[in-house]
Amino acid sequence: MTASPVTAAPVAVRATLPRVRAGVRRLSWRELVGGGGLVAFVLAAVLAGVVSPWSPDALAIGSRLQGPSTAHLLGTDQLGRDLLSRILYGLRPSLESGFAAIALAAVVGVLLGLPSGYFGSVIDSIVTRILDLLVAWPAVFLALAVVLLLGTGELQVIIAIGLAEVPVFSRLVRSIALLAARSDHVVAAKAAGASAPRIMVRHVLPFVVAPLVVQFAIAAPQALVAEASLNYLGLGTHPPAPSLGAMVSEGQAFLAYAAGPIVFPIAVIVVLVVCLTLLADGLQDRLDPHRGAERRRP
Amino acid sequence: MRAVTEPATPVGAATALAVERLRVTLGPRTGGHDLVRGVSLTVHRHRTVALVGESGSGKTLTGLALLGLTPPGTSVAAGRLQIGGEELASCSDADLARFRGRRIAMVFQNPMVAMNPVLTIGQQFLQVLRHNLALSRPAARARARDLLGAVGVADAPRRLDQYPFEMSGGMLQRIMLALALSAEPDVLVADEPTTALDTTLQAQVMALLAERQAQLGMGVLLVSHDLGLVAGMADEVDVMYAGRIVERAPTADLFSAPAHPYTQALLRTVRDIASPTTTVLSAIPGAPPQLATLPAGCSFAPRCPLAAPECTVALPELRAVAAGHEVACVRVGQ
């Protein structure tokens, strides 16, 4: 309050830096590797326009299906396009759709699960039956149904994956809301005159957040693989826009001549999924009180 | 403590709470069984009525039913329910919602779990005050400070920024009381308000409750199994057994001349501090009845030393044996 604005900034920086360093030191190796990898991938996707050596759509018929070289670090595909550039740009739809799909699933899951667990009875029965119906349907068919109804495209992929993940989120939220709704402080809040929506948001939702974050991290690699699969099946981005899944399916026909167009996108998907899984594991250790305390000890 | 709770208005004045034939049923309305079986009681302003009985007698459930807070799977019905002079159409959740926190409030047994652990005390006060009294944020904060001061919480501004786990049980129960009384309700249901506290804190919290009652004039329904506490605090005692009130009397009369065999047995289970430590504490033989399979007639008959054949014929109704002293037993006076 008393410090002048001129001196306030450096003081804030000096105070923040050690805190950041201490925070990083507290992270587990899973969180460090997984989180660091994810940050690197996101940066690569965001900065694709800056760091890509070539345009992802630049054709070079003379240099098709080449192996790695100084000009093309990961080689070229069947149309002579630079693989590294296409992978960098291809990360964008993967990450975007993957996270958008889970965000959609989380939001819908909370909207369905919270009243379902809090009120129980008829509302719960209806919501649970609808979700059972969603689960009974294999995820791929669900995606195909969405694409059939809405056509192909990135948005459709998001809806398809999101829909498939909704039951997981909704059931998680419901199970926590079910317990929280019967806890003493919720009864006390009700006695103090709070309305049902207020209780759900202020007194039940906070208990859902930590498990939701863990579930978000668990669902992320699944959603990424699902996104790549749908693109592999040709249900996602429209060519020539690059996507990791589509690159694999396009490169498949030329596997006899060059492995690069199919191996590199797959490798990127695998590394990305491993990073997300490690991060999910680390977050679960941190946020889930029921999980092995002995693992948390260094 | 009695001196403080002495009524400022004569008995029979403003009624804070009146309920008739309150019934709490577990399971379907027909075919389910009753946990509270037709309880009628009246609490006047400035007065404290204690509801005593052993675990499972339905005393807590009666308190919860008055706020529409009975657990899922139960249904509540009453012949009549009046809170703060206003008749309620029914004791449904929707009808009671408007009264909860404003006209009728509740203090719970365990303050450590009855506060939201993820919100600060101030946030919880703000929610209640802004919602119930439509106060602005700064006004609500100022009011919260005053309320905390009124229950003897020192350093209120700092306390408001703390979380429940940062405080002791006694402090939290004071805060709960402040929160419950924030809208100056007509009725306060205090469900075992000191059971989770140690003895010295019990006395402090009860003195505080009496002090606030003298200031605000609300009627208090004190739900407790602690007869010592009840003796010091209540004006009237209603004894519950198996979901019914079996005896009702002014506190002094109940302790000096208990009429119902159950009340007599209950009072014998209390240790007299003057008696030698080698005295064996008396217990009531048998166990409370299963509410699903109640015997015909008086529910206490199977455990009653005075039981006679006529006890198992019909359910005894409350009848007056002295001024303000009612008892539900056919053998009394015989």
Interface residues (C-beta under 8 A of the other chain):
Chain A: G120 S121 R182 S183 D184 H185 V187 A188 A189 K190 A191 A192 G193 A194 S195 R198 R202 H203 P206 F207
Chain B: L67 L69 P71 P72 A97 R100 G101 R102 A105 M106 F108 N110 V113 A114 M115 N116 P117 V118 L119 Q127 V128 H131 N132 M176 L179 A180 A183
